[in-house]
Structures are given as structure tokens and as C-alpha cells.
Amino acid sequence: MSTVYLAILAAAVLVAFLAGRGRVAAMQVAGGPKFHSLPGYHGWWVAIAVAAPMIGLFALWSPLAPIAIEHSVLASLPPSLQPADDLARATLLREIHNVAAGSFAGEPRPEIAAAAGHLTTWTTLADWGRLVVGLLLGALGARYALQQIQPGFRSRTVVERVVLWIMIGCSTVAILTTVGIVSSVLFESLRFFARYSWFDFLFGLQWSPQTAIRADQVGQSGAFGAVPLFAGTALIMLIAMCVAVPIGLFSAIYMAEYASPRVRAVAKPVLEVLAGVPTVVYGFFAALTMAPLIRDAGHAVGLQVASESALAAGLVMGVMIIPFVSSLSDDIINAVPQALRDGSYAMGATKSETIRKVVLPAALPGIVSAVMLAVSRAVGETMIVVMAAGLSANLTFNPLEAVTTVTVQIKTLLVGDQEFDSAKTLSAFALGFVLFFFTLALNVIALRVVQKYREQYD
């Protein structure tokens, strides 16, 4: 029924827009007073007057009506079936909803069947009531807006003010979402640090979050030294960047400065296809092709290579993030003013000298931003590491050994039915909080570089 309401809302807005614009056309006469705003602005004014109350009603009615209906349904049950706590209440409501939807297995109790009928009846009435009230409010809004349409009415000012508030609202939602994410992660991280020392977490050398079964086992309280995770994350990220930055940057320079339009039209989309490949496909390639290839090559020269290695994950991850560097760097290099190139050529510089000493320094802020974005993408990757690098928290910088990363451990700690009151589960939030500050530091560095060099070439 919500879909029907939204469809009718869209139709009502369209009719209101046409009615407002048509009213202006009907009121305009030769030699008469000129309207302050164009007919389109008057149409949008009427459309806003219709949409605002209908959307407001939908936003309030949709969450509040089910709560009131469920309260009424539970109140209609006999005292013997009244839930004793929140868990029993949720279970009872789920059973009633399943009976009402026809997905209940078996024969329901008579009281539950009656409650399901009550739920269906009131839900239908609530849906129709929302539709009727919404149409009534929309009609009242249209009537008011049409009466306001006069030659001196500044509909453009009103419409632009409404659009401004909509943009402010969208910006506020984005900001509040960020604040909410940071606050939730920070709150759970503080709960973890209340149980485990932050110094041992940041500088500890052993990561073993498992809880022992017997009291005499070593890992009973867990070891949450995150240095092996940080080392594994940095190792795989560095390998990936050693692949992505040179290949991506050189391919961007070639496409921007050397390639013909025909070659560029083919090469750029083909290179960007890599960004559309799912990460699980890269993970399969790393686990089934790259890792065995590296292991066999290492054994051929007498090296001990693990079946899951940081090198395999880093190489494939580097291929995955090449488009982040190449595509953005290509656009940034193309944005460098041609006047800088022409001035360099006029001074006798060759094409390669112009690229090295003029184009790349001018494009440096954007290239640094592209590299930082690629680093953030590499740090946040999970699937490739899970499938190709393993889950072992080894403190090593040997790319031929198995390692793990922060994101992989976060995924591992939060998979399945977990108790969100144990240090093991809460440690995932602490890892996320550290990862957040790491990416924030990358963004600050990129911003500083952009500010420093942008002043030089503006």
C-alpha cells in the first residue's frame, strides 16, 4: 500500500505543477500586469504545497501506525497470553504477523488467529486512512497555493528557499550519519578499552582474541595486541601500491599525452573495466592462480613460500586498484591548462621534459589525492585478503608468508552469533576506530599537499 501512496503522490505533484503553470497562463492577458516569476516557478510552488503535507503525513504515519496497531492487537489478547518481557513480546508479534501473512506452519491457536485478523483489519484501515488523509491534505495545499498565485507573488523566491532548505537537510543528514558512525564506534571502543589496556592493544605483539574453555589455558583472557594486524595491513597495502601507482600513473600519462584519440577511446574504458570486477572474483584469481604460481616459483628457486601469502594478495589487490589511480590521474592531467605546455614548448623543452617538469608538478595535488584514495581502498579491502593471504596474525614483513589485516579480523570477529558484551567482539570496534583514524590521517595529508601546491599553480 505504501507503493500505491507514493505513486499517487507522484501523480498529484505532476497534476499540481501543471495546474499552477496553467493558472498563470490563464491569468496572463495582453497589456496586463507582468508576473514576477516565470510560470514554471508557480507550478513548482503548487507542487511543493501538495507534496510537503503528503510527504510529512507519510513520514509520520508509516512508523507510528504499526506501533499503535500492534499495541491494540496485544491488548486484545487474553491475560494468559500477555507477554512478560520484550523477548516474549517480539516472539508473539512475529507469530501474529506470520499468521496474518499466511506463512505460519501448522494450526494457530484461536486467540492468535483472532489477533491476526484484528491486525489485518486495522492495517488495511490504516493504509486507506493514510491515503484519504494524504489526498485531503494535498487538496488543501493545492487550494492554498493556487489562491496565492498573483502577478506580484514571488514564487521563485519561495521555491529557491525551499530548495535551499532541502540541500541543507541533505547535508545535515550526511553530517549526522558520520557523527553517528563515529559515536557508535567510539562508544564500543571505550567499552573495550575499559576491559583491556589501550597501550597493550596498540603496541602488543600477540593477537589471539579467542577465549579458552578451561581456566588453565593460556589464552583464557585473550591477547589483543594489534601490531601483527597493523603490520599485515601495511605490508599488503605497500605491495598493492607498488603495483598500482607506477602502472596507473604511467598509463594515465600515456593516455593523456601520447595516445591518439582512437587508442584512448579504447584503452581507457578497457582499463576502467577492472574497477567493475567484483572483489570476490579477484579473490578467486588470487587464491587459485596467483598464490599457486608464486608458491611454485618460490620452490623452484629454493624459497619457502606459504600457500597463502601476502605477495599474492598484494599483487592482485594492486591490479584491482589500478583504475583508481589511472582514471583519476588521467582526468587531472587533462585538466592542466594547455597554456603551461605551450609555454614550456616555447622555451625549447621537449615533450618528456614538459611532462616531467611542468605537467606532473601542476597535476601533483590531484595525483596525490588519487593515490590516497587508492591507499584507502587497499586498506579497506577484505575479500582478497581472506581468500589469498589467510587469517594468521603473524608479525612479519616477509611477503612470502601468510598474514592478515585489520578488516579481515573485524569481519571474523563479527561473523555469526556474537555476544556484544565480550572483549573479543568489542575488539572489532577498537580495530575499526584505529582504521578510521588511519584513513583520516591519509585524508589530512592529501589535503595538505593539495593546499601547498595549488597555491603555486593557481
C-alpha positions in Angstrom: 0.0 0.0 0.0 2.9 2.3 0.5 3.8 1.9 -3.1 0.3 3.0 -4.1 0.5 6.0 -1.9 3.9 7.1 -3.3 2.6 6.6 -6.9 -0.5 8.7 -6.1 1.8 11.3 -4.5 3.9 11.5 -7.7 0.8 11.8 -9.8 -0.6 14.5 -7.5 2.6 16.5 -7.7 2.6 16.4 -11.5 -1.0 17.5 -11.7 -0.3 20.3 -9.2 2.6 21.5 -11.3 0.6 21.6 -14.5 -2.3 23.3 -12.6 -0.1 26.1 -11.3 1.5 26.7 -14.6 -1.8 26.7 -16.4 -3.3 29.1 -13.9 -0.6 31.6 -14.7 -1.2 31.2 -18.4 -4.9 31.7 -17.9 -4.3 34.9 -15.9 -1.9 36.5 -18.3 -3.6 38.9 -20.7 -2.2 41.2 -23.3 -1.3 44.5 -21.8 -1.9 43.2 -18.2 0.5 43.3 -15.3 3.6 41.1 -15.7 4.1 38.2 -13.3 7.2 38.5 -11.1 8.2 34.8 -11.7 8.1 32.5 -14.6 5.1 30.1 -15.0 7.4 27.2 -14.1 8.1 28.6 -10.7 4.4 29.0 -9.9 3.9 25.4 -11.0 6.7 24.3 -8.6 5.1 26.3 -5.9 1.8 24.5 -6.2 3.7 21.1 -6.5 5.6 21.8 -3.2 2.4 22.9 -1.5 0.9 19.5 -2.4 4.0 17.3 -1.8 5.0 18.8 1.6 1.9 17.8 3.6 1.6 14.4 1.9 5.3 13.5 2.5 5.1 14.7 6.1 2.0 12.6 6.7 3.7 9.5 5.1 6.8 10.1 7.2 4.8 10.2 10.5 2.0 7.8 9.7 4.2 4.9 8.4 6.2 4.3 11.6 3.6 5.3 14.2 0.6 3.4 12.8 2.2 -0.1 13.1 3.2 0.7 16.7 -0.4 1.7 17.6 -1.9 -1.3 15.8 0.5 -3.8 17.5 -0.3 -2.3 20.9 -4.0 -2.6 20.1 -3.6 -6.2 19.0 -1.7 -7.2 22.1 -4.2 -5.5 24.3 -7.0 -7.6 22.6 -5.3 -10.9 23.8 -6.5 -12.6 27.0 -4.4 -12.1 30.1 -2.9 -15.6 29.9 -1.2 -14.7 26.6 0.1 -11.3 27.6 3.9 -11.2 27.1 6.1 -10.9 30.2 9.1 -9.2 28.7 10.3 -7.7 25.4 11.6 -11.0 24.1 8.2 -12.7 24.6 6.5 -9.7 23.1 8.7 -9.8 19.9 8.1 -13.6 19.6 4.3 -13.2 20.0 4.2 -10.4 17.5 6.2 -12.4 15.0 3.8 -15.3 15.3 0.8 -13.0 14.8 2.4 -11.4 11.7 3.2 -14.9 10.3 -0.4 -16.0 10.7 -1.7 -12.8 9.2 0.7 -13.2 6.2 -0.3 -16.9 5.8 3.2 -18.1 6.3 2.6 -19.8 9.7 3.4 -23.5 9.7 0.7 -25.5 11.4 -2.6 -24.6 13.0 -2.5 -21.4 15.1 -4.2 -21.0 18.4 -7.7 -19.4 18.2 -6.6 -16.4 20.1 -3.6 -15.9 17.8 -5.8 -16.3 14.7 -8.2 -13.7 16.1 -5.4 -11.3 16.8 -4.0 -11.9 13.2 -7.5 -11.0 11.8 -7.5 -7.9 14.0 -4.1 -7.0 12.8 -5.1 -7.4 9.1 -8.3 -5.3 9.6 -6.6 -2.4 11.3 -3.6 -2.4 8.9 -6.0 -2.1 6.0 -7.9 0.7 7.6 -4.7 2.5 8.5 -3.5 2.3 4.9 -6.7 3.6 3.5 -6.9 6.3 6.1 -3.4 7.4 5.3 -4.3 7.6 1.6 -7.5 9.6 2.2 -6.0 12.0 4.7 -3.0 12.5 2.4 -5.2 13.3 -0.6 -7.2 15.7 1.6 -4.1 17.5 2.8 -2.7 17.6 -0.7 -6.0 19.2 -2.0 -5.9 21.8 0.8 -2.3 22.6 -0.1 -3.2 23.0 -3.7 -6.1 25.2 -3.0 -4.0 27.5 -0.8 -1.2 27.6 -3.3 -3.4 28.4 -6.3 -5.0 31.3 -4.3 -1.6 32.7 -3.7 -0.7 32.9 -7.4 -0.9 36.6 -8.4 1.2 38.9 -10.6 3.1 40.2 -7.6 3.6 36.8 -5.9 7.4 35.9 -5.7 7.1 32.2 -6.3 10.7 32.0 -7.5 12.0 33.2 -4.1 9.8 30.7 -2.2 10.8 27.8 -4.5 14.5 28.6 -4.2 14.3 29.0 -0.4 12.6 25.5 -0.3 15.4 24.0 -2.5 18.0 25.7 -0.2 16.5 24.0 2.9 16.3 20.7 1.1 20.0 20.9 0.3 20.8 21.9 3.9 18.7 18.9 5.1 20.7 16.6 2.9 24.0 18.0 4.1 22.8 17.6 7.7 21.8 14.0 7.1 25.3 13.3 5.8 26.9 15.0 8.8 24.7 13.3 11.3 25.3 9.9 9.7 29.1 10.5 10.0 28.7 11.6 13.6 26.5 8.6 14.4 29.0 6.2 12.9 31.9 7.7 14.8 30.0 7.9 18.0 28.9 4.3 17.9 32.4 3.0 17.1 33.9 5.3 19.8 31.3 4.2 22.4 32.0 0.5 21.8 35.8 1.1 21.6 35.7 2.8 25.0 33.9 -0.3 26.4 36.7 -2.4 25.1 39.4 -0.2 26.5 37.7 -0.3 29.9 38.4 -4.1 29.9 41.8 -4.1 28.0 44.7 -1.7 28.1 44.9 0.6 25.1 48.7 0.5 25.3 48.7 -3.3 25.1 46.2 -3.1 22.3 48.2 -0.6 20.2 51.7 -2.0 20.9 51.1 -5.6 21.8 52.8 -8.2 19.6 50.3 -11.1 20.0 46.8 -11.3 18.5 44.7 -14.1 19.9 41.2 -13.0 20.7 39.9 -16.5 21.3 38.6 -17.3 24.8 39.8 -20.6 26.3 37.4 -23.2 27.6 39.4 -24.2 30.7 40.8 -21.8 33.3 44.3 -23.2 33.0 44.6 -22.5 29.3 47.0 -19.7 28.3 44.6 -17.6 26.1 41.7 -17.6 28.5 41.5 -13.8 28.8 42.6 -13.3 25.1 45.5 -11.4 23.7 44.6 -8.3 21.8 48.0 -6.9 20.7 47.1 -5.4 17.3 50.6 -4.8 15.9 50.6 -8.0 13.8 47.3 -6.8 12.2 48.8 -3.3 11.5 51.9 -4.9 10.1 49.9 -7.2 7.8 47.7 -4.4 6.6 50.8 -2.2 5.9 52.6 -5.0 4.1 49.7 -5.9 1.7 49.0 -2.2 1.1 52.6 -1.4 0.2 52.7 -4.3 -2.2 49.5 -3.2 -3.8 50.6 0.4 -4.2 53.9 -0.8 -5.7 51.8 -2.3 -8.4 49.0 0.2 -8.8 50.9 3.6 -8.6 53.5 3.0 -11.3 51.2 1.2 -13.7 48.3 3.5 -13.1 50.3 6.7 -13.3 52.3 5.7 -16.4 49.1 4.6 -18.2 47.5 7.9 -17.3 50.4 9.8 -18.7 50.4 7.7 -21.9 46.6 8.2 -22.4 46.7 11.9 -21.7 49.9 12.9 -23.5 50.9 10.3 -26.1 47.9 8.1 -27.1 45.9 9.0 -30.2 42.1 9.7 -29.7 41.3 6.3 -31.2 43.6 4.4 -28.8 42.4 6.5 -25.8 38.8 5.8 -26.7 39.5 2.0 -26.4 42.2 1.8 -23.7 40.5 4.0 -21.1 37.2 2.1 -20.9 39.1 -1.3 -21.0 41.3 -0.2 -18.1 38.3 1.0 -16.1 36.6 -2.3 -16.5 38.9 -3.6 -13.8 37.0 -1.4 -11.3 33.8 -3.2 -12.1 35.0 -6.7 -11.4 33.7 -8.0 -8.0 36.3 -8.4 -5.4 35.4 -12.0 -4.8 36.4 -12.7 -8.4 39.8 -11.1 -7.7 39.9 -13.3 -4.6 39.3 -16.4 -6.6 42.1 -15.4 -9.0 44.5 -14.7 -6.2 43.7 -18.0 -4.4 43.5 -20.3 -7.4 46.0 -18.8 -9.8 48.4 -16.3 -8.3 49.1 -18.0 -5.0 50.0 -21.4 -6.5 52.1 -19.6 -9.2 54.1 -17.7 -6.6 54.5 -20.9 -4.4 55.7 -23.0 -7.3 58.1 -20.2 -8.5 59.5 -19.9 -5.0 60.0 -23.6 -4.6 61.8 -23.7 -7.9 64.5 -21.3 -6.6 64.6 -22.8 -3.1 62.4 -20.4 -1.2 59.8 -21.4 1.3 56.5 -19.8 0.2 53.3 -20.3 2.1 50.2 -21.5 0.3 48.6 -18.2 1.3 51.0 -15.3 1.1 50.9 -11.5 1.4 52.6 -11.2 -2.0 49.7 -13.0 -3.8 47.1 -10.8 -2.1 49.0 -7.6 -2.6 49.7 -8.2 -6.3 46.1 -8.9 -7.1 44.9 -6.1 -5.0 47.3 -3.8 -6.8 45.7 -4.8 -10.2 42.3 -4.2 -8.7 43.1 -0.5 -7.7 44.9 0.4 -10.9 41.8 2.2 -12.3 41.5 4.3 -9.2 45.0 5.8 -9.9 44.9 5.8 -13.7 41.4 7.1 -14.3 41.7 10.0 -11.8 45.2 10.8 -12.8 44.3 10.9 -16.4 41.4 13.3 -15.8 43.7 15.5 -13.6 46.5 15.6 -16.2 44.0 16.6 -18.9 42.8 19.4 -16.7 46.2 21.0 -16.6 45.9 24.2 -18.7 47.3 23.9 -22.2 49.0 27.3 -21.8 51.5 25.7 -19.4 52.5 23.2 -22.0 52.7 25.8 -24.8 54.9 28.0 -22.6 57.3 25.1 -21.9 57.5 24.2 -25.6 58.2 27.9 -26.4 61.2 27.8 -24.0 62.6 24.8 -26.0 61.6 22.0 -23.7 60.9 18.6 -25.2 57.6 16.7 -24.7 59.1 14.4 -22.0 60.7 17.4 -20.2 57.4 19.3 -20.3 55.6 16.3 -18.8 58.2 15.8 -16.0 58.8 19.4 -15.1 55.5 21.2 -15.9 52.5 18.9 -16.3 53.2 16.5 -13.4 54.1 19.2 -10.8 50.9 21.1 -11.8 48.8 17.9 -11.5 50.6 16.8 -8.3 47.7 17.7 -5.9 45.2 15.7 -7.9 47.6 12.8 -8.3 48.3 12.7 -4.6 44.5 12.6 -3.9 44.1 9.7 -6.4 46.9 7.8 -4.6 45.4 8.4 -1.2 42.1 7.2 -2.5 43.8 4.1 -3.7 45.5 3.6 -0.4 42.2 3.8 1.4 40.7 1.3 -1.0 43.6 -1.1 -0.4 43.5 -0.7 3.4 39.7 -1.4 3.4 39.8 -4.5 1.2 38.7 -7.7 2.8 37.7 -10.5 0.4 41.1 -10.8 -1.4 43.0 -11.0 1.9 40.6 -13.6 3.3 41.0 -15.8 0.2 44.7 -15.3 -0.6 46.5 -14.1 2.5 44.9 -16.2 5.2 43.8 -15.4 8.8 47.1 -15.9 10.6 48.1 -12.9 12.7 51.8 -13.3 12.0 54.2 -10.4 12.9 56.4 -10.5 9.8 57.4 -8.3 6.9 58.2 -11.3 4.7 55.8 -11.1 1.7 56.1 -14.9 1.2 54.4 -15.7 4.5 50.7 -15.7 5.5 49.4 -12.6 7.2 46.1 -11.0 8.0 44.7 -7.4 8.1 42.6 -5.3 10.3 39.5 -5.5 8.1 39.7 -9.3 7.9 39.8 -9.6 11.7 36.8 -7.2 12.0 34.9 -9.5 9.7 36.0 -12.6 11.5 35.1 -11.2 15.0 31.6 -10.1 13.9 30.5 -13.1 11.9 27.9 -15.4 13.4 26.0 -15.1 16.7 28.2 -13.0 18.8 27.8 -11.7 22.4 28.2 -7.9 22.2 29.4 -7.8 25.8 32.7 -9.6 25.5 36.2 -8.3 24.9 36.5 -10.4 21.8 33.6 -8.8 20.0 34.3 -5.3 21.3 37.8 -5.5 19.9 36.4 -5.3 16.4 35.1 -1.8 17.2 38.5 -0.8 18.5 40.1 -2.0 15.3 37.5 -0.1 13.3 38.3 3.1 15.4 42.0 2.8 14.7 41.3 2.2 11.0 39.1 5.3 10.9 41.9 7.5 12.3 44.3 6.0 9.8 42.2 6.9 6.8 41.5 10.3 8.4 45.3 10.9 8.6 45.6 10.0 4.9 42.9 12.5 4.0 44.7 15.2 6.1 48.0 14.5 4.3 46.3 14.7 0.9 44.6 17.9 1.9 47.9 19.5 3.0 49.6 18.5 -0.2 46.8 19.9 -2.3 46.8 23.2 -0.4 50.6 23.6 -0.7 50.9 23.0 -4.4 47.6 24.5 -5.5 48.7 28.0 -4.4 51.8 27.6 -6.6 49.9 26.9 -9.8 46.7 28.9 -9.4 
